[in-house]
């Protein structure tokens, strides 16, 4: 099946292609930003978990001395 491509259809497809490439770029950037935020949040959780563990040890030490 052969279809003749008109200038209008070529222009429409080219425009859609450019639009889709821009959307891919925006989504990729957004994904990277979310990934960075997730990594930072995980790092914060690890820091706070270590800090809680340290405080628990201090609390147990002070209780044992009493």
DRENDO-35118 format. One line per field, with one value per atom (N, C-alpha, C, CB): residue number from 1; atom name; x, y, z. Coordinates in pm, 1 decimal, padded with zeros to 6 digits. Glycine has a CB too. Example, Ala and Ser with C-alpha at 12.3 -4.5 7.8 and 13.67 -1.06 7.14 Angstrom:
<recs>
i	c(1, 1, 1, 1, 2, 2, 2, 2)
at	c(N, CA, C, CB, N, CA, C, CB)
X	c(01319.0, 01230.0, 01320.0, 01130.8, 01285.0, 01367.0, 01290.0, 01408.4)
Y	c(-00569.0, -00450.0, -00330.0, -00447.3, -00225.0, -00106.0, 00003.0, -00059.8)
Z	c(00780.0, 00780.0, 00780.0, 00904.6, 00708.0, 00714.0, 00787.0, 00572.5)
</recs>
This chain:
<recs>
i	c(1, 1, 1, 1, 2, 2, 2, 2, 3, 3, 3, 3, 4, 4, 4, 4, 5, 5, 5, 5, 6, 6, 6, 6, 7, 7, 7, 7, 8, 8, 8, 8, 9, 9, 9, 9, 10, 10, 10, 10, 11, 11, 11, 11, 12, 12, 12, 12, 13, 13, 13, 13, 14, 14, 14, 14, 15, 15, 15, 15, 16, 16, 16, 16, 17, 17, 17, 17, 18, 18, 18, 18, 19, 19, 19, 19, 20, 20, 20, 20, 21, 21, 21, 21, 22, 22, 22, 22, 23, 23, 23, 23, 24, 24, 24, 24, 25, 25, 25, 25, 26, 26, 26, 26, 27, 27, 27, 27, 28, 28, 28, 28, 29, 29, 29, 29, 30, 30, 30, 30, 31, 31, 31, 31, 32, 32, 32, 32, 33, 33, 33, 33, 34, 34, 34, 34, 35, 35, 35, 35, 36, 36, 36, 36, 37, 37, 37, 37, 38, 38, 38, 38, 39, 39, 39, 39, 40, 40, 40, 40, 41, 41, 41, 41, 42, 42, 42, 42, 43, 43, 43, 43, 44, 44, 44, 44, 45, 45, 45, 45, 46, 46, 46, 46, 47, 47, 47, 47, 48, 48, 48, 48, 49, 49, 49, 49, 50, 50, 50, 50, 51, 51, 51, 51, 52, 52, 52, 52, 53, 53, 53, 53, 54, 54, 54, 54, 55, 55, 55, 55, 56, 56, 56, 56, 57, 57, 57, 57, 58, 58, 58, 58, 59, 59, 59, 59, 60, 60, 60, 60, 61, 61, 61, 61, 62, 62, 62, 62, 63, 63, 63, 63, 64, 64, 64, 64, 65, 65, 65, 65, 66, 66, 66, 66)
at	c(N, CA, C, CB, N, CA, C, CB, N, CA, C, CB, N, CA, C, CB, N, CA, C, CB, N, CA, C, CB, N, CA, C, CB, N, CA, C, CB, N, CA, C, CB, N, CA, C, CB, N, CA, C, CB, N, CA, C, CB, N, CA, C, CB, N, CA, C, CB, N, CA, C, CB, N, CA, C, CB, N, CA, C, CB, N, CA, C, CB, N, CA, C, CB, N, CA, C, CB, N, CA, C, CB, N, CA, C, CB, N, CA, C, CB, N, CA, C, CB, N, CA, C, CB, N, CA, C, CB, N, CA, C, CB, N, CA, C, CB, N, CA, C, CB, N, CA, C, CB, N, CA, C, CB, N, CA, C, CB, N, CA, C, CB, N, CA, C, CB, N, CA, C, CB, N, CA, C, CB, N, CA, C, CB, N, CA, C, CB, N, CA, C, CB, N, CA, C, CB, N, CA, C, CB, N, CA, C, CB, N, CA, C, CB, N, CA, C, CB, N, CA, C, CB, N, CA, C, CB, N, CA, C, CB, N, CA, C, CB, N, CA, C, CB, N, CA, C, CB, N, CA, C, CB, N, CA, C, CB, N, CA, C, CB, N, CA, C, CB, N, CA, C, CB, N, CA, C, CB, N, CA, C, CB, N, CA, C, CB, N, CA, C, CB, N, CA, C, CB, N, CA, C, CB, N, CA, C, CB, N, CA, C, CB, N, CA, C, CB, N, CA, C, CB, N, CA, C, CB)
X	c(00085.1, 00000.0, 00089.0, -00096.5, 00077.8, 00157.9, 00071.5, 00219.3, 00130.3, 00060.2, 00146.2, 00029.6, 00084.6, 00158.4, 00164.6, 00092.4, 00285.0, 00303.0, 00292.5, 00439.4, 00200.1, 00185.8, 00273.6, 00036.4, 00295.6, 00375.5, 00310.8, 00393.8, 00178.6, 00106.4, 00128.1, -00043.6, 00121.7, 00139.2, 00283.3, 00099.6, 00378.0, 00518.6, 00541.1, 00611.2, 00484.0, 00496.6, 00432.4, 00431.6, 00313.9, 00243.2, 00325.6, 00104.0, 00377.6, 00456.6, 00584.7, 00489.3, 00649.4, 00771.2, 00742.5, 00831.9, 00632.9, 00593.9, 00563.4, 00471.7, 00489.9, 00459.5, 00587.4, 00364.1, 00681.0, 00807.5, 00885.4, 00891.7, 00891.4, 00960.0, 00892.6, 00960.9, 00759.8, 00684.9, 00712.0, 00534.7, 00711.8, 00737.8, 00879.8, 00713.4, 00975.4, 01113.6, 01125.1, 01208.9, 01053.8, 01055.5, 00992.8, 00980.8, 00883.3, 00818.4, 00909.8, 00686.9, 00978.8, 01073.2, 01181.9, 01135.9, 01233.6, 01337.9, 01285.9, 01386.9, 01165.0, 01107.5, 01084.7, 00975.6, 01033.5, 01008.6, 01138.4, 00929.1, 01240.4, 01370.9, 01428.0, 01468.8, 01418.4, 01465.4, 01387.0, 01452.7, 01255.2, 01171.6, 01204.7, 01025.0, 01228.4, 01264.2, 01397.1, 01271.5, 01493.0, 01623.4, 01610.1, 01721.9, 01528.2, 01507.1, 01441.5, 01420.7, 01342.1, 01276.9, 01372.9, 01154.1, 01456.9, 01556.1, 01654.4, 01631.6, 01697.6, 01788.4, 01721.3, 01833.0, 01594.9, 01522.0, 01505.5, 01384.1, 01479.1, 01465.0, 01596.1, 01418.7, 01707.1, 01837.7, 01865.0, 01949.1, 01832.5, 01853.2, 01765.0, 01824.4, 01641.0, 01550.5, 01600.9, 01408.2, 01648.8, 01702.1, 01824.7, 01737.4, 01908.2, 02026.3, 01985.7, 02113.9, 01885.3, 01835.7, 01781.6, 01727.3, 01710.2, 01655.7, 01769.3, 01564.3, 01871.2, 01984.5, 02051.9, 02087.3, 02070.5, 02131.6, 02048.5, 02146.2, 01917.6, 01831.4, 01823.5, 01691.5, 01825.9, 01825.7, 01953.3, 01812.0, 02068.5, 02194.0, 02187.3, 02315.3, 02133.7, 02124.6, 02033.5, 02072.7, 01922.9, 01831.2, 01901.3, 01703.2, 01975.4, 02048.0, 02149.2, 02119.3, 02219.1, 02315.0, 02244.7, 02390.9, 02132.0, 02057.0, 02002.8, 01941.8, 01960.9, 01913.7, 02026.4, 01858.0, 02146.4, 02261.8, 02290.8, 02386.5, 02288.6, 02312.4, 02207.4, 02312.4, 02084.0, 01975.5, 01995.3, 01840.1, 02031.4, 02055.5, 02175.4, 02078.9, 02279.8, 02397.8, 02361.0, 02510.9, 02282.9, 02246.3, 02152.4, 02180.8, 02070.3, 01979.4, 02058.0, 01872.9, 02161.0, 02242.4, 02321.6, 02336.7, 02360.8, 02441.8, 02358.8, 02511.9, 02229.1, 02142.3, 02114.6, 02013.5)
Y	c(-00118.1, 00000.0, 00123.4, 00000.4, 00200.8, 00323.2, 00442.4, 00339.0, 00532.4, 00655.1, 00771.6, 00662.1, 00862.3, 00980.0, 01080.7, 01043.2, 01123.0, 01219.9, 01360.2, 01199.7, 01433.4, 01572.3, 01659.3, 01618.5, 01779.9, 01872.9, 01896.8, 02006.2, 01902.5, 01924.2, 01808.2, 01942.7, 01685.9, 01571.5, 01562.6, 01441.2, 01596.6, 01597.6, 01703.1, 01623.7, 01820.0, 01928.1, 01888.0, 02057.8, 01825.8, 01783.5, 01679.4, 01726.4, 01581.5, 01476.2, 01533.1, 01364.9, 01623.0, 01686.7, 01765.9, 01778.4, 01839.4, 01918.3, 01827.6, 02005.9, 01719.4, 01625.0, 01562.2, 01515.7, 01530.7, 01471.8, 01567.6, 01434.2, 01693.9, 01795.2, 01808.0, 01932.0, 01811.4, 01821.8, 01702.2, 01833.3, 01582.6, 01462.4, 01460.4, 01338.3, 01505.7, 01512.1, 01609.1, 01553.8, 01722.1, 01818.7, 01758.3, 01947.3, 01684.9, 01620.5, 01516.6, 01555.2, 01439.6, 01340.4, 01410.3, 01257.7, 01520.7, 01596.2, 01647.3, 01714.6, 01703.8, 01755.4, 01643.4, 01828.0, 01530.7, 01418.4, 01360.4, 01309.8, 01356.5, 01307.5, 01399.2, 01296.5, 01529.9, 01626.5, 01612.1, 01770.7, 01600.5, 01585.5, 01458.3, 01586.2, 01351.8, 01224.6, 01236.0, 01113.2, 01304.9, 01322.8, 01404.4, 01391.0, 01508.7, 01590.0, 01508.3, 01712.6, 01427.4, 01343.7, 01239.0, 01275.9, 01184.2, 01086.4, 01150.6, 01027.3, 01273.0, 01345.1, 01370.9, 01478.9, 01410.6, 01436.3, 01308.3, 01498.0, 01197.0, 01069.2, 01027.9, 00961.2, 01046.0, 01013.4, 01099.1, 01033.1, 01227.3, 01316.2, 01275.5, 01461.9, 01238.6, 01196.9, 01068.9, 01176.2, 00975.2, 00850.7, 00878.6, 00751.2, 00971.2, 01008.2, 01069.4, 01106.8, 01155.3, 01215.8, 01110.9, 01318.5, 01014.0, 00907.7, 00828.7, 00813.1, 00794.4, 00720.2, 00800.9, 00685.0, 00932.0, 01017.6, 01016.0, 01161.8, 01033.1, 01038.7, 00903.6, 01085.3, 00795.2, 00663.0, 00641.9, 00551.7, 00685.8, 00674.9, 00761.7, 00716.1, 00881.3, 00972.5, 00914.6, 01110.7, 00857.2, 00794.4, 00680.0, 00743.1, 00600.0, 00488.1, 00539.8, 00403.2, 00647.7, 00706.5, 00755.0, 00823.0, 00819.6, 00869.9, 00755.5, 00959.5, 00647.1, 00531.1, 00473.2, 00423.5, 00465.5, 00414.7, 00506.1, 00402.9, 00637.8, 00732.8, 00717.5, 00877.1, 00699.1, 00682.5, 00555.5, 00679.1, 00447.3, 00321.8, 00334.8, 00206.6, 00402.0, 00422.8, 00504.1, 00494.0, 00607.8, 00690.8, 00615.8, 00821.4, 00528.1, 00448.3, 00345.2, 00378.7, 00284.4, 00184.6, 00246.6, 00116.9, 00370.2, 00436.4, 00479.1, 00557.5, 00488.6, 00535.7, 00431.4, 00583.8)
Z	c(00000.0, 00000.0, 00000.0, 00122.5, -00101.5, -00111.3, -00077.6, -00252.5, 00000.1, 00035.8, -00008.4, 00189.1, -00074.9, -00119.8, -00005.5, -00246.2, 00025.9, 00133.5, 00075.9, 00205.1, 00129.0, 00086.2, 00175.3, 00092.2, 00130.7, 00211.4, 00346.6, 00137.9, 00347.9, 00473.8, 00570.6, 00446.9, 00520.3, 00609.8, 00659.3, 00538.8, 00574.0, 00615.4, 00722.9, 00494.5, 00702.8, 00801.3, 00934.2, 00747.9, 00927.8, 01048.8, 01124.8, 01013.2, 01054.1, 01118.0, 01176.6, 01017.8, 01105.3, 01155.3, 01282.1, 01048.3, 01281.3, 01398.4, 01517.2, 01366.0, 01493.4, 01600.6, 01655.8, 01550.2, 01567.3, 01609.0, 01699.4, 01486.6, 01661.0, 01742.2, 01878.6, 01669.6, 01878.0, 02003.4, 02093.4, 01975.4, 02036.3, 02115.1, 02170.3, 02030.8, 02092.3, 02140.6, 02257.1, 02027.3, 02249.1, 02358.5, 02484.7, 02317.7, 02467.0, 02581.1, 02644.8, 02538.0, 02562.3, 02614.3, 02695.1, 02498.8, 02642.6, 02712.8, 02847.6, 02625.8, 02847.9, 02972.3, 03073.4, 02943.9, 03026.7, 03117.0, 03171.1, 03045.5, 03088.3, 03133.4, 03240.4, 03015.1, 03218.1, 03318.4, 03448.9, 03264.6, 03436.7, 03555.0, 03630.6, 03516.5, 03557.6, 03620.0, 03694.0, 03514.6, 03634.6, 03698.9, 03827.0, 03602.8, 03822.6, 03942.7, 04053.6, 03909.9, 04017.5, 04117.5, 04173.0, 04057.7, 04087.2, 04131.4, 04229.3, 04010.4, 04199.5, 04290.2, 04425.3, 04226.8, 04421.9, 04547.1, 04627.6, 04517.8, 04559.1, 04627.6, 04693.3, 04529.9, 04623.6, 04680.8, 04803.8, 04576.5, 04796.4, 04911.2, 05028.8, 04872.1, 05001.4, 05108.1, 05174.0, 05053.3, 05094.5, 05150.9, 05236.5, 05039.1, 05191.4, 05268.4, 05402.6, 05188.6, 05399.6, 05523.5, 05618.8, 05493.1, 05566.2, 05651.3, 05716.1, 05569.1, 05637.2, 05694.6, 05805.3, 05585.0, 05782.9, 05884.2, 06012.6, 05831.4, 05998.2, 06116.2, 06186.4, 06077.3, 06110.8, 06174.9, 06256.9, 06068.7, 06203.0, 06279.6, 06404.4, 06192.6, 06390.2, 06504.8, 06612.3, 06460.3, 06573.0, 06669.3, 06740.6, 06598.7, 06665.6, 06727.3, 06828.8, 06619.6, 06796.5, 06891.0, 07017.2, 06825.3, 07000.0, 07115.4, 07200.5, 07069.1, 07136.2, 07211.7, 07296.8, 07116.4, 07241.6, 07316.8, 07434.6, 07225.9, 07411.8, 07521.3, 07630.4, 07468.6, 07590.7, 07686.6, 07768.4, 07614.6, 07702.1, 07774.0, 07868.3, 07674.4, 07823.5, 07910.3, 08033.6, 07832.6, 08015.3, 08130.0, 08223.6, 08083.0, 08172.6, 08254.9, 08334.9, 08167.3, 08272.2, 08340.3, 08454.4, 08241.8, 08441.5, 08544.7, 08664.9, 08486.1, 08645.4, 08753.8, 08857.9, 08698.7)
</recs>
